[in-house]
Structure formats: C-alpha cells, structure tokens
Amino acid sequence: MATGALPYADAVPGGEADYSATLFNLGAVFDLNAQHQFYANFSQGYDIPDPAKYYGYGSYDGSSLISGIDVAGNKADAIETDSYELGWRFDNHQLSTQVAAYYSLSDKRITNSSRNLSVQVVDEKKRVYGLESAASYRINHQWLVGGNLHLVKTEKKAEGHWQDLEAYYASNNKLGAYVDWTQDKLGLRLQANMIDDYTDGAERQLDGYTVTDLLGHYVLPVGQLNFGINNLLNEDYQTLWSQKAQMLYANLTDPAVVTFEGRGRTYSVSYSLDF
C-alpha cells in the first residue's frame, strides 16, 4: 500500500502488552553569587518503539493477511536511557551566557528495516553526547549581538567498539548568530543558522547548509506589524529530512519522490494583537 501497489489490505490484529519501570531523576542548582550559577542533572528514560511500526506488519497473499505478529507473545523490548548534564550560567545584565555538557547512554537502539521500514529493536548500545552554548551581549540600548552552538556526537557500539551512527539516524552540529537593532517602535534582526555536514563510517553524507534571515517588527498604536525575508541569500539546499529519507527509502521508492528542496527566499508580513 505504501508504494501504491494495492488500494487496500487486511489489518493486522492488535493486542496488549504490559510494561513497568522504576526511574530515578536528580537535579541540583548552586548559585555561586548573583551572576554565576552551576547546575547538574541525572535522569532516566524508558522508551517503547512505535507500536504501529513494530507490530503493524504481516505476511500477505496479495491484500489478504496470512499471519501477523502476536503482540502478547512478541513484546517489543523497551529501551532504557541514562542521561547526565552539567552546566554553567552567567548573567550581569549586559553579558548573558550558558554552557552545558551532556551525555546519554541507551542499552538498545531502534533501526528500520530497509525492506519495509518496520521498526526493529537492536541489542546495541547507543550514546549521544555533546556541548550546547548560547551567549548574548548588549552593546547599548539599541544593539544586541548573540549566538548559539550545538556540538553533538551520536554513536552505536557494534563489534565491541563505538562507531558513528548511520547518517539517517544521526544529528548534525549547529551554529547560529544574530544581530538585533531597536529604535523606538522599530526592531530588526539579522540572523544566520548553519547546519554542519555529517559523514558516517559507510561514507553516507548529509550536506549542511546556512540560511540567513532578516526579520523585523513595528509597534503600531494598536497591535504590531511583523515582516521579514526568510532565506535572504536564496540558499539552494535540500532539507535534512529529505536527505535522510533518500537513504532510508532507497529500496522502496524512487529518490525523487522524497527529494525536497528547502524553501527559497520568502517574504512575509503579518499583524499581531495581544489582548
């Protein structure tokens, strides 16, 4: 049905499966003084694969169901994740900044079958770790500059050692920067957001891109006028979803079906009123 070969097919019967888990969460915040703050968090998560994609497949003779998965007898494995975070914040009313390091470890991971995209729970550990930061600096009452950074590494443990996660499951590094200008009722922002390239161990690559926007607002006697130019430089790019879909759906459909270009230069005007 997904490829349009059949207009309908018998439904796979449902069922019931019970899950339970005891999870712990702990966090602490320490104010060194009025400007500096440190914080630490530990949390545990418990995730279950999408039931529709895990159980919703069966053997068919044309559109007639021959057999499906017994929900109670083939319960999907739950995935447990331990997450750690350590961070620092600073704010003196002119400079504001935040830096946080994080690490999460899962005892299993989810993959998709290349034959029909059904969900599979693989007995391989997965870890995601990285650094997030953001900062802004007020030059004067008119000008404000700032930016943010997210460095992330996603890996799986296979054959006894850690390897880069497949490109279609991975996350990309991101970098952003902006400049704000305000004068009485008028405000403007020029911002740029960059997504980095990613290449996995099999040389599958996600191509990054940079999108620049010019946004503004003008306060009216009643309400506010908002306007902007998104993708100011008319960057030509494919969305990350499109690039990942071409890899995941390679055996199911023509890549052109899931090829989506990012939106080009776009002008917008809107009006807002708070009441």
N, C-alpha and C positions, 0 to 999 in steps of 0.2 A: 504493500500500500504506500509506503514511504516514497517509492520510486515511480508510482503511478501505474504499476503493472496490473493491479487489481482494484476494483472500486470499493470492495468491502472484504472482510474476513471475520471468521468466528472469533469471539472474545475469549481471552484466556481466563479461566475461573480464578476468583480471588480466594482469600483465606485469612487466617490470623496467625500472628507470631508475637510473642511477648519478649520484652527487653527490660532490663533494670541495671542500674549502675549507681555507685556511690562516688560522688565527685567532690573535690576539695578546691576551694578558692581562698586566696590570702593576698591581701594588699596592705601596703604601708606608705605613708607620706610623711616626710620630715621637712619642716620649714627651718632652714638654717638661719634665715633672717627675713626681712620684709621683701627682699629681692630674689633670694635663691630658694629653690625647692627641689628636693630629691624624692623620687618615688620608686617603688618596686612592686611587682605583681607576679603571682603564680596562680595559674588557673588550669583546670582540667576540662576537657571537652569530650563529648560522646556523640558520634555521628553514625547515622544509618544510611546506606545507599538509597537512592531514589527507588522506591518500591516498584513504580510503573516500569522503569527501565531495567530493573533486576528481575522481576517476576513476569513482566509483560511480554515474554517471548515464548514461542512454542514451535512444535513441528507441524507442518501443514501439508495437505494434499490439495493444491490449489488454494481455495479460500476456506476449506474445511479443516478444522483443528483435529490433529491426531493425538497429540499429547502436549501438556504444559507442565510448568514447574509446580510441584506441591509446596505451597507456602509453609505449612507447618513442618514438613519433613525436610525442607531445604532452606532453613532460615538463613538469611544473609548475615554475614559477620558484621558486628559493629566495630567501629574504628575509634580507638581512644587516643587522645592527644594531650600532651603536657605542654604548657606554654609558659614562658618566662619573659619578663620585661623589666628593664632597668632604665630610668630616665632622669633628666635634669631640666628644670625650667628656670628662666631668669627674666625679670621684668623691672625696669626702672623708669617706666612711662615714656622713655624715648627709644630704648632698645628692648625688644622682646624676642626671646629665643627659646627653643626647646629642642632637645636631642634625646632620642630613645633608641636603645638596642633591644632586639627581641630574638627569641629562639623558640621554635615549636617542634616537637617530635611526635610523630604518629606511629603506632605499632603496625599499621597496614595502610594500603593506599588503594584508590579507585582507578581503574582503567576502563577503556571502552573497546569492545570487540571491533576489529576492522571489518568483519563480515556483516554485522547488523547494528553496531553501536550499542549493543546491550552492555549493561554495567557489570563489571567483574571486580571482586574484592581480592587483591593480590597480597600475599603474605610477604610483603617487602616494607621495610621501614621507610618513612618519608620525613624529611626535615626541611623547614623553611626558616631562614634566619636573615637578619639584615639590620639596617640602620635607617631611622627616619629623623629628619630635622627640618625645622622651619625657623625663619627669622624675619623680623621687620624692623626698620629704623626710620624714625620720624625726623626728617631733616629740619623742617619748620612746620608751621600750621598749614602750609599748602602742599608740601611734598612728603611722600612716604614711599620707601622702597622696601622690597622684601623678596623672599624666595623660599623654596622648599626642595628637599632632596629625599629620595627613597632608593636605597640600595638594597637589593634583595637577592638571595641565593636559594634556589629550590633544587633539592637533590633526593635521590632514592638510593637505598642500599641494596645492591644486587651483586651476586657472586662475591660476597664478602667485603665489598668496598663501596664507598659513596661515589655516585655518578650523577652527572647533570640530568635533571628531569627532561623528558621529551618536550620539544618546543611547544607542542599543542596543549601541554598542561602547565607550562612554566609561566612565571611572572617576569616582567621587564623592569629594569631600572627606570626611574623617572626623575626629571629635573624641571623645576618651574621658577619663573622670576616675573616680577611685576613692578610697575611704577605708577603711583597714584598722584593725581593733582586735583586739588579742590580750590574753588574761588567762589565764595558766597554760595549761590544756589547751583552752581555748575560743578560737576565732578567727572573726571576722565581717568580711565585706567588702560595702560598698555601692558599686556601680559603675553608670555610665551611659555608653552609647555612642551617638553621634549620627552619622547619615549625612546629608550636605547634599543640597539639591536640585540638579538639573542641567538646564539647558535648552540645546539646540543651536541652530544657525543657522536651522533649519526650525521652530523653536518646539516641537519634541518635548521633553517634560519627564519627568524622573524625580523623583518625590516622595520627599523624605527623611523620616526618622523617628528617634525617640530611644527606646531601650529601656533600662530600669533593672532591675538585678538585685540581689538580696540573697542572698549566699552565706555559708556557714559550715561549720565543722568542729569536732569534739570528739574529742580523743585519748583512747582507751579503754585499759585495761590491755593489751589485745591488739587491735591494729588501730586504725582511725579511722572515726568516723561522719561522713559528709558530708551536708549538707542545703542546700536553697536554694529561693528563689522567683524564677523567671525571668519577665521582663516584669512586674515588681512592680506597675506602674501600669496594667497591662492595655491597653497602647497598641494602637490599631487601625491596621494598616498592611498594605500589600502588599509582598512581598519585591522586591528589585531584579530578581531573575531573572524574576519574574512580569511586572513592568512592561516589561522589555526583550523578553520573549517575545511579549507582546501586539503590540508594534511589528513584530518580525521575522516573526511568523506571521500577520500581518493578512490576507494574500491566500490563506492556506491553510486556515484553520480559524476557528471562532467564538472570539472572545476569551475567552469564559467557560471554554473548555477549558484555557487556560493561565493562568487567574487564580487565584492562590494567596495567601490571607491569611497574614500572619505568625502564629506561634503566640501565643496569648493567655497570660494568667497561668498558670504551670505550677509545681507543687510537686514537689520531688524529694527522695528520701532514698536514700543508698547507703552501703555499708560497704566499706572497703578494707583490705588487709593486705599489707604488704611482707615478702617472705621471700627 
